[in-house]
Amino acid sequence: MIWRSWRHDNVDVSTIKALTFQTIGLAEDNTIEINNIRIRKNPPRDPNWMTNVLDQYGQNNNNKTALHIDNDAQLAANTQAELTALKDAKPDPTRSRFGGYKAGPKLEATGYFRTQKYQGKWWMVDPDGYLYFSHGPANVRMANLSTLTGIDFKDDKVRYRSPDELTPEDSMGVVHVSDETRQTRYLSSDIRRNLFAWLPEYNETLAKHYSYRRWALKGAMDHGETFNFYRANLERKYGENFMDSWYDVTLQRMKNWGFTSFGNWVDPNFYKKKQVPYFANGWIIGDFKTLSGKVNHWGLMPDVFDPVFAERARATIEEIAKNINNSPWCAGIFIDNEKAGANVKAVLKHVTV
């Protein structure tokens, strides 16, 4: 399906040597039957089906919803209406300053989040001693919001990845691409490029929202230039100091919408705001050994006995500790994500094709 979505229509079937079916992570033995496999000619399709899909705001250019923005004036009006609503919103009187439940029992106030068994059940307890239920969105940040533009650069320096890095590819903010590197630009994927009805020229104000992705999990391009429509829309909404405004509005939204914490992968700039509890995060990156040397859909499980892993783990922990700085607003720490553990050695007893 991925191949069909991003490659060209004309497939030379003579180059196909085999079809391989596989599974991963089976918890028990299974029998699978695959039948009625046929080769058919693709039906005709609209040649413009992947053309001009996204407008200047990053919206679907072909199908409008009730929330569709048509121009900057409408965006400004919506922004003002939201700011007025947030200004008039009142905090939940049943919540403590950390989001704990004030109408419930009051336990010891230790000044930090902790866990404690109360009346036979384990609870999180906020720094002021109130029972606490963490409820909040993950990924409140500018990373993960950019999209590949179809453009790449021949200058390999832009793809350099240091083993000493502490931030993975999908957690980075804006990656600056030099004018020198941009001189080597070329069209890497016309399918991706044709998606956009609008993208700014490099000399325009909104060009600051271009970035670069050195590695992509799946799709038409393995790496390339990206553009962040969300970030560009923030500048349209709030002007030059759009990031400061976004931080303030986001904190108001969190309280107004009833969230008690930022989930994982929150922008570290929220740590020092000291208004909403958060879960700090970090990644262990480096040239250490893994339990599987082959590429996996998930992250490879590190060999924790490799001394290089120990060094990189300490570097990550020290960076997290520096960012948290003993703050009582830190509710916990999350390190790495979706590592591929040892797959269960189940087998397919029988495959019928």
N, C-alpha and C positions, 0 to 999 in steps of 0.2 A: 504493500500500500504506500509506503514511503517512496519507493522507487517510482511508482506510477504517478505520484503526486508531483514530483519535482523534475523528472526527466522528460525528454521529448517523446512524442507519440510514436515515432517510427522505430520499432524494435526489431532488430535482426534476430529472428528466432533460431537461426543456424548457429548462433554463438552460445545458445543455452545448452549446457552439457548435462545438467541434472537439476532436480528440484529436491531440496533438503528440508525436512520437517524436524524440528527439535523442540524440546521443552527444557526448562531449568527449574531447579528447586522442588522437584517432586517429593512429596512427603510419604508417598506409598507407591507401590507398583501399580501400573495401569496398562490397559489395553486400549488402543486407539484404532479406529477404522476410518480410512480416508478413501472415498469412492467417487465415481462419476466425475473424474477429472477430464476436462475438455479444453481445447484451445478454440477460442472464438475471435472474430474480428471485432475490434472496438466500434461501438456505434458512433455516428457523427456527433461532434460537440461544438458548442459555440467557441470560435477561435479567440474571443475576447473574455473568456470566463475568468481569466486571471489578470485582467488588465484594468488599471484605474480602480482598484478595489478600495483603497484607502484615500480619504480626502485630506485636507490640510490640518485637520484636528486629529487624524488617526482613526476616524470613524468609518464605518461601512459606507462607501460612497453610493451604493446601489439600493440599500434598504434602510430607510429612516425609522427611528423609534421615537417615542414621545419625548425622550431626553436629547434628541439630536440638536446639535448646535450648528446654526447656519452662518453666523458671522461673529466678529469680535464684540459688537455691541450687545448681542444676546448673551454672550459669555459673561460680559461685565455685569449685566443685569442679574443673571443667575448668581454670580459671585456675591453681589451686594445683598441679595435676598438671604443667602446662606449665612453671611456674616452677621446680619441682623438677628436671624433666628438663634445663632449660637450665642450671641451676646446676651439675649434674654433668657437663655436656658439656665436652670437652677441645678446645682449638684444634688445627688441623691442623699437625703438626710440620714438614711440608714447605713451609709458607708463611712468608714473611717477615711483618713487622708490617704491611706495606702490601699483602700478598696475593701478592707475587711468589714465583717458584718457587725455593726455596732449594737444592734438589737439582740445579739446572741451573747454567750458567756464571755467574760473578760478573763483571759489567762495572763500569765506573766509577760510583761513587756521587756523583751531582751534587746530591742533596738535593731534587730535583724529578722529576716524571714527564717522560719524553721518549720519542722514537722513535729507533731506531738499527738500522742494517742489521748483522745478525750471521750470518756464514756464508751470505751471499747472500740472506738473507730479512729483511724489515723486522719489527721487534718493538717493542712498548711495553716500556719499562724503568722499574722503580719507583725511587723516590728513593734506595734503598740499593744499586741496581745489579743487581737480579735481573730476569730476564725476566718479563714480566707479561702475563697474559691477563685482560681485563676481562669479568666475568661477573656480572650482577646485574639486579634488577628496576627498571623505571621507575615513576614516580608513587608513590613511598613518601612519602605526605603526606595531609593531611586534605582538601585540595581534590579535586574530582571525585567525592566520596563522598556528596554530598547529592542529594536527589530532590525534585522539585516537588510541593507539597502540594495544589495546586488553588486556593490562596488568593493574591490579589494585593491591592494597595493603590492607592487613587486618588491619593494624594499623589505627585506626579511627582518630588519631591526624591530619593526612594529610587532613582530610575533615572538620576540625573545621572552622566555619564561625562566626566571631565576629560581633555583632550588631553595633559596632563602625567603621566598615569598610567604606571607602569612594570610593572604586573601585569595580565595579561588576565583576562577573566571566569572562565574555567575553572581558573585557578590561584590564585584568592583563597581565603582561609580563611573564617572566620565574618564575615559582613557584618552589623553591628548594625542593627536596625530600631528606631527610637525608639517610645516609647509613643504619641506624637502621631501618627506615621504609622500605627501599628496601629489607631488609631481609625477609619481610612478603609478598613479591610479589607472585601473582598467576595469572593464565590465566583466565580472566573474560569473554572473547569472542574470540573463535577460528576463527569466521568469520572475525572479525576485524584484528586479528593477521595475518591471512593468506593473507591479502591484500598486505603485504609488502614483496618484494623480498630482501630487505636489511634494517636493522636498526643497529646502532652502539652498541657495547658492552659498559657497564657502565664505563669501564676503558679506553675507546678510547677518543681521543680529541673531536670529534663531539658529545660526550655524553652530553656536556654542553647545548645542545639544547633540551634535555628532559625537560618536565614540568609536571604539574598536573592540571586537571580540576575537581573541586569539584562538578560540576553540569553541565549536558548537557541537552539541550532542548529536543532533540529527537534522536533516533537511537538505536544501539545495546547495549550501556552502559549508565548508569545514571551518572557515574563518572569514572575517571581513568587516567592513565599515557598518556601523549601526546608527540609528537615529531614535531619540527618545521623545515621542509625541507628548507623553504625559508631562515631562519636564518643560517642554516648549509651551504647553498649555498653561502651566503654572506661571511662566513669564508673561504670557498674554493676560492672565488673570490679575497678577499682583505687581507686575512691573519689575524693575531692576533688582529689588531685594526679594525676589520670589521665594527663595529657599527659607529665609527667616519667616516669611508669612506662612509658608507651608508647615513649618514646625509648629507655629502657634495655633493655626487652624486645626492641625491634626490632633494636638493635645486637647483642644476644645471638643472636637468630634468624639474622641475616645471617651471622655466623661459624659457627654451628652447622649451617646449611644449605649451607655451602660457597660462598657468594657472595664475590666479591672486590671488588665496588664497588656503589655506588648508581648506577643508570642515570639518565637524564635526569628532570627535574622532581621532584627530591627536596626535601623540606622543608629550607630553608636552615638551620634550627636544628641539623641534623646536621653542618653544616660545622665548627662549633666543637667538636664532640665528639671529633674527631681519633682515630677508631677504625676507620672504614671509608672508603676512598677514594671520591670522589664526582665527578660531572660537574656543574659549576655551570651554571645556565641563566638566560636573560634574554629579554626581549621588547622589540621596538622599536615603541612605540605613539605615535601622534600624527596630526595633520591634514596629513600630507604627501601628495604626489601618488602615484598608483599607475599601473601599466602598463595596468590595466583598471579602468574606473570602475564596472563592473556587479558585482553580487553574485556570488560564486563559491563553490562548495562548499568549496574550500580558502581559505587566507588570500590576500589580494590581494598580488601582487608589488609592492613599493615602487619608486618612481622614485628610484634611489640618487643621482641628480644634483640632486634637490631639496634646497636648503639646509636646509629644515625636517627632512628625513630625517637629514641629517648631525648636526643639533643633538640630535635624539631618540636617534640611535645613540650619540652621546657620553654622553648622560645614562644610557643603559642600561649602557654599558661601565663608567662610573664607579661605578654602583651595584653591579655584579658585582664589580669590583675591591675595593670597600669590604668586601663580604661575605666574599670569599676571604681578603683580608688577607695575601697572599703565602704561604698555607698550602701545605705540601708534600703535603697530602692531596687537593688538587684535581688530578684526572687529566685534566681537559679542560673546555672550555666549549662550551655549545650555545646558539645564539641563534635564536629564532623556530622555525617548524615548518610544513611542508607548504604552502609558498607556491606559488601557481599560476604556473608559468612560462609562457613563450610557447607556446601550443598549436601542435602541428604542423598545417600547413595542408593536411591530407589532406581529401578530400571523399568523400561518398557518391555513387558513380557512378550508382546506381539504387536506388530504393526501390519495392517493389511491395506494395501493400496490397489 
